[in-house]
């Protein structure tokens, strides 16, 4: 009886291939939406895993070493560089990082994502540092300090 049922199912699928494909497509879309919603909630609760997932992707694309694990990533409440409160971009807000979004900084970029070489800072601090040397950053700070009359404003 089992072989007859199996044969019947195979024959039905062969005869109704368009129905089978349409059902599979609907099912994939529905499950993908479910997975996306679950993953968004998971990553909002677990910042370290969200960061680690992004690190894995970035390291693979750039071809740089990645030996870091979630336990090596510490997401502070406040940016250690600028002192601003770090906040993840929640659902329903503008897409993309904001100045106070957490960002991963490789202290020495050539070493890759390895323990001791990764620091979580604000997106703003990471952008400031991204394409400048410490001397260039210091020169910009000195220029604006002098322009503003040496005040901290």
FENCORPE-V554029 format. One record per residue. N is the residue number from 1. RES is the residue in three letters. PHI is phi in radians with two decimals (none if undefined). OMEGA is omega in degrees with one decimal (999 if undefined). Layout:
N|RES|PHI|OMEGA ; N|RES|PHI|OMEGA
This chain:
1|UNK|none|-179.1 ; 2|UNK|-1.12|-179.2 ; 3|UNK|-1.11|177.7 ; 4|UNK|-1.11|-180.0 ; 5|UNK|-1.17|178.7 ; 6|UNK|-1.09|178.8 ; 7|UNK|-1.08|179.3 ; 8|UNK|-1.07|-179.7 ; 9|UNK|-1.08|178.3 ; 10|UNK|-1.08|-179.4 ; 11|UNK|-1.14|179.9 ; 12|UNK|-1.11|179.5 ; 13|UNK|-1.10|178.9 ; 14|UNK|-1.13|-178.8 ; 15|UNK|-1.35|-176.5 ; 16|UNK|-2.11|-176.1 ; 17|UNK|-1.05|179.6 ; 18|UNK|-1.14|177.0 ; 19|UNK|-1.15|-179.3 ; 20|UNK|-1.10|-179.5 ; 21|UNK|-1.16|179.6 ; 22|UNK|-1.12|178.2 ; 23|UNK|-1.11|-179.2 ; 24|UNK|-1.09|179.8 ; 25|UNK|-1.14|177.9 ; 26|UNK|-1.04|-178.4 ; 27|UNK|-1.13|178.9 ; 28|UNK|-1.09|-179.4 ; 29|UNK|-1.12|-179.4 ; 30|UNK|-1.10|179.8 ; 31|UNK|-1.21|178.3 ; 32|UNK|-1.11|177.9 ; 33|UNK|-1.10|178.3 ; 34|UNK|-1.06|179.8 ; 35|UNK|-1.13|-179.1 ; 36|UNK|-1.08|-179.9 ; 37|UNK|-1.12|178.5 ; 38|UNK|-1.09|-177.8 ; 39|UNK|-1.11|178.8 ; 40|UNK|-1.07|178.0 ; 41|UNK|-1.11|179.8 ; 42|UNK|-1.10|-177.7 ; 43|UNK|-1.21|175.9 ; 44|UNK|-1.19|179.0 ; 45|UNK|-1.43|-174.4 ; 46|UNK|-2.16|-177.2 ; 47|UNK|-1.04|-178.6 ; 48|UNK|-1.09|179.8 ; 49|UNK|-1.21|177.0 ; 50|UNK|-1.08|179.8 ; 51|UNK|-1.15|-179.7 ; 52|UNK|-1.09|177.7 ; 53|UNK|-1.09|178.1 ; 54|UNK|-1.14|178.6 ; 55|UNK|-1.10|179.6 ; 56|UNK|-0.98|-178.9 ; 57|UNK|-1.11|-177.8 ; 58|UNK|-1.09|-179.5 ; 59|UNK|-1.13|180.0 ; 60|UNK|-1.15|-179.9 ; 61|UNK|-1.13|-176.8 ; 62|UNK|-1.45|-179.5 ; 63|UNK|1.20|179.8 ; 64|UNK|-1.97|-177.4 ; 65|UNK|-1.16|176.8 ; 66|UNK|-2.51|177.3 ; 67|UNK|-2.06|-176.5 ; 68|UNK|-1.33|175.1 ; 69|UNK|-2.14|-175.9 ; 70|UNK|-1.03|-179.3 ; 71|UNK|-1.15|179.3 ; 72|UNK|-1.41|-176.0 ; 73|UNK|-1.71|177.2 ; 74|UNK|-2.03|178.7 ; 75|UNK|-1.70|-179.0 ; 76|UNK|-1.34|175.7 ; 77|UNK|-1.27|-174.7 ; 78|UNK|-2.19|177.4 ; 79|UNK|-1.08|-179.1 ; 80|UNK|-1.19|-178.3 ; 81|UNK|-1.57|-173.3 ; 82|UNK|-1.80|178.4 ; 83|UNK|1.32|178.3 ; 84|UNK|-1.66|-179.5 ; 85|UNK|-1.19|179.5 ; 86|UNK|-1.52|178.9 ; 87|UNK|-2.39|173.3 ; 88|UNK|-1.26|176.4 ; 89|UNK|-1.31|-177.0 ; 90|UNK|-1.33|178.7 ; 91|UNK|-1.08|177.1 ; 92|UNK|1.60|176.4 ; 93|UNK|-1.72|-178.8 ; 94|UNK|-1.03|-180.0 ; 95|UNK|-1.34|175.8 ; 96|UNK|1.55|-178.0 ; 97|UNK|-1.29|174.0 ; 98|UNK|-1.83|-178.5 ; 99|UNK|-0.99|-178.8 ; 100|UNK|-1.73|174.5 ; 101|UNK|-1.30|177.3 ; 102|UNK|-1.21|178.5 ; 103|UNK|-2.41|-179.4 ; 104|UNK|-1.59|178.6 ; 105|UNK|-2.02|171.6 ; 106|UNK|-1.52|-176.0 ; 107|UNK|-1.05|172.8 ; 108|UNK|-2.06|-172.1 ; 109|UNK|-0.95|-177.0 ; 110|UNK|-1.19|-180.0 ; 111|UNK|-1.39|179.6 ; 112|UNK|1.52|-177.9 ; 113|UNK|-1.65|179.8 ; 114|UNK|-2.14|-179.9 ; 115|UNK|-0.97|180.0 ; 116|UNK|1.56|-179.2 ; 117|UNK|-1.93|-175.9 ; 118|UNK|-2.10|-178.8 ; 119|UNK|-2.40|176.6 ; 120|UNK|-1.67|-179.5 ; 121|UNK|-2.27|176.6 ; 122|UNK|-1.31|178.2 ; 123|UNK|-1.04|179.5 ; 124|UNK|-1.08|179.4 ; 125|UNK|-1.09|-179.6 ; 126|UNK|-1.16|178.8 ; 127|UNK|-1.17|179.0 ; 128|UNK|-1.07|-176.4 ; 129|UNK|-1.40|-168.4 ; 130|UNK|-0.87|-173.0 ; 131|UNK|-2.01|-176.9 ; 132|UNK|-2.25|175.2 ; 133|UNK|-1.52|177.1 ; 134|UNK|-1.00|179.5 ; 135|UNK|-1.14|178.9 ; 136|UNK|-1.18|178.8 ; 137|UNK|-1.11|178.5 ; 138|UNK|-1.11|179.8 ; 139|UNK|-1.12|178.0 ; 140|UNK|-1.13|179.6 ; 141|UNK|-1.10|179.2 ; 142|UNK|-1.11|-180.0 ; 143|UNK|-1.05|-177.7 ; 144|UNK|-1.26|175.6 ; 145|UNK|-1.14|178.4 ; 146|UNK|-1.21|-179.6 ; 147|UNK|-1.09|-179.1 ; 148|UNK|-1.53|177.2 ; 149|UNK|1.39|176.4 ; 150|UNK|1.37|179.6 ; 151|UNK|-1.41|179.5 ; 152|UNK|-1.55|-177.1 ; 153|UNK|-1.26|999
